[in-house]
Amino acid sequence: QVQLVESGGGLVQPGGSLRLSCVVSGSIFSPKAMGWYRQAPGKERELVALVGSTRATQYADSAKGRFTISRDNAKRMLYLQMNSLTPEDTAVYYCNFYPSGPAWGQGTQVTVSS
């Protein structure tokens, strides 16, 4: 059974930074592409960034230049470094495979507010 556990969210002021972490268990990790997704209130869940098995990365336009996705296959960990945060980044952030699988974690809340 796949388990995805996100952490690292919180309340941060505009312009601040956060580093999100995700640990994956119950599934093969290293050959699979992984992504960070987010869901803001009243909006659909969207892909923010993804990293392939070769560590090639892609970002949503809203994340380019501000967010960095990375992975540690040995630790089965996925990370998202978020800089220059704005209130529009407020959302619950989730990790999942790419394309996403049916199992989702509880997510981690990111709130950007002064």
Secondary structure by P-SEA (a helix, b strand, c coil): cbbbbbcccccccccbbbbbbbbbccccccccccbbbbbcccccccccccccccccccccccccccbbbbbbccccbbbbbbccccccccccccccccccccccccbbbbbbcc
